């Protein structure tokens, strides 16, 4: 399995930007599709974005389309989530995730989870 460590969360005003990072170690990073999920208290963890092993294909949940961008650097074993035009409803703990394929990630079939990083968007 791959081990994941997420970072980059923080407090930002509405309309601002943040970039989350997730560093991977262990088995070959490039073998895994990667994704981001988020969770608020009392709610299920929800899919945000996914990227294929090559980085050529990306997928987004409707609420973040056009505002968030997922990318990966296989040489650096890192996946990123650039979040722009942030809204208070984006406030959540964000988790990176590794899966066999992007489709598996979207179905929440996850091989490894990162530890989560808090994003708070103030109005």
C-alpha positions as CSV (number, residue, x, y, z in Angstrom):
1,X,0.0,0.0,0.0
2,X,0.9,3.6,-0.4
3,X,1.2,5.9,2.6
4,X,-0.3,9.4,2.2
5,X,0.3,12.7,4.1
6,X,-2.0,15.6,3.2
7,X,-1.1,19.2,3.9
8,X,-2.0,22.8,3.0
9,X,-5.2,23.4,4.7
10,X,-6.0,26.6,6.6
11,X,-8.3,29.5,7.1
12,X,-9.2,31.7,4.1
13,X,-11.8,34.3,3.2
14,X,-14.6,33.6,0.7
15,X,-13.3,34.1,-2.8
16,X,-9.8,33.2,-1.8
17,X,-7.6,30.3,-2.8
18,X,-5.7,27.4,-1.2
19,X,-3.6,24.6,-2.6
20,X,-3.6,21.2,-0.9
21,X,-0.8,18.7,-1.3
22,X,-0.6,15.0,-0.6
23,X,2.8,13.3,-0.5
24,X,3.0,9.6,-1.1
25,X,5.5,7.0,0.0
26,X,5.6,3.2,-0.2
27,X,4.6,1.4,-3.3
28,X,5.0,3.1,-6.7
29,X,2.9,6.3,-6.6
30,X,2.4,6.3,-10.4
31,X,0.5,2.9,-10.2
32,X,-2.4,4.6,-8.3
33,X,-5.2,6.8,-9.4
34,X,-5.5,9.6,-6.8
35,X,-8.4,11.6,-5.5
36,X,-9.6,14.1,-2.9
37,X,-12.7,13.8,-0.7
38,X,-14.1,16.1,2.0
39,X,-16.2,15.6,5.1
40,X,-18.1,17.8,7.5
41,X,-19.4,16.8,10.9
42,X,-22.4,14.5,10.7
43,X,-22.1,13.9,7.0
44,X,-20.6,11.2,4.9
45,X,-17.2,11.7,3.2
46,X,-17.9,13.0,-0.3
47,X,-16.0,12.8,-3.5
48,X,-14.4,16.0,-4.7
49,X,-11.9,15.1,-7.6
50,X,-9.9,12.3,-9.1
51,X,-7.0,12.0,-11.5
52,X,-5.8,9.0,-13.5
53,X,-2.4,7.4,-13.1
54,X,-1.0,9.3,-16.0
55,X,-2.7,12.6,-15.0
56,X,-4.3,12.8,-18.4
57,X,-7.9,12.3,-17.1
58,X,-9.5,14.3,-14.3
59,X,-13.0,14.1,-12.8
60,X,-14.8,16.6,-10.5
61,X,-17.9,16.7,-8.4
62,X,-20.4,19.2,-9.7
63,X,-20.1,21.6,-6.7
64,X,-16.4,22.2,-7.5
65,X,-16.3,22.1,-11.3
66,X,-14.6,25.2,-12.7
67,X,-13.2,26.2,-9.3
68,X,-11.0,23.3,-8.3
69,X,-8.1,21.6,-10.2
70,X,-6.5,18.3,-9.4
71,X,-3.0,17.6,-10.7
72,X,-0.2,15.2,-9.9
73,X,3.6,15.1,-10.2
74,X,4.7,11.5,-10.5
75,X,8.3,12.4,-10.2
76,X,7.6,14.1,-6.8
77,X,5.1,11.4,-5.7
78,X,2.6,14.2,-5.0
79,X,-1.0,15.1,-5.9
80,X,-2.4,18.6,-5.6
81,X,-5.8,20.2,-5.3
82,X,-5.8,23.9,-6.3
83,X,-9.0,25.5,-4.9
84,X,-10.0,28.8,-6.2
85,X,-13.1,31.0,-5.6
86,X,-13.6,29.3,-2.3
87,X,-17.1,29.4,-0.7
88,X,-18.1,28.9,3.0
89,X,-19.7,25.6,1.9
90,X,-16.3,24.3,0.9
91,X,-15.4,24.2,4.6
92,X,-14.5,20.6,5.5
93,X,-11.7,18.3,6.3
94,X,-10.1,17.3,3.1
95,X,-8.7,13.8,2.6
96,X,-6.5,12.5,-0.2
97,X,-7.0,9.0,-1.4
98,X,-5.4,6.3,-3.6
99,X,-7.2,3.8,-5.6
100,X,-6.8,1.3,-8.5
101,X,-8.6,3.5,-11.0
102,X,-10.4,6.9,-11.1
103,X,-13.7,5.0,-11.4
104,X,-12.9,3.1,-8.3
105,X,-12.1,6.3,-6.4
106,X,-15.4,7.8,-7.5
107,X,-17.2,4.8,-6.1
108,X,-15.2,5.2,-2.9
109,X,-13.2,2.0,-3.4
110,X,-10.1,3.3,-1.7
111,X,-6.8,1.5,-1.1
112,X,-5.3,4.2,1.2
113,X,-6.4,7.4,2.9
114,X,-4.4,10.4,4.0
115,X,-4.9,11.8,7.5
116,X,-7.0,14.8,6.5
117,X,-6.4,18.6,6.5
118,X,-8.9,21.2,7.6
119,X,-10.1,23.9,5.2
120,X,-12.1,26.7,6.7
121,X,-13.7,29.4,4.5
122,X,-15.0,32.4,6.3
123,X,-17.8,34.6,4.8
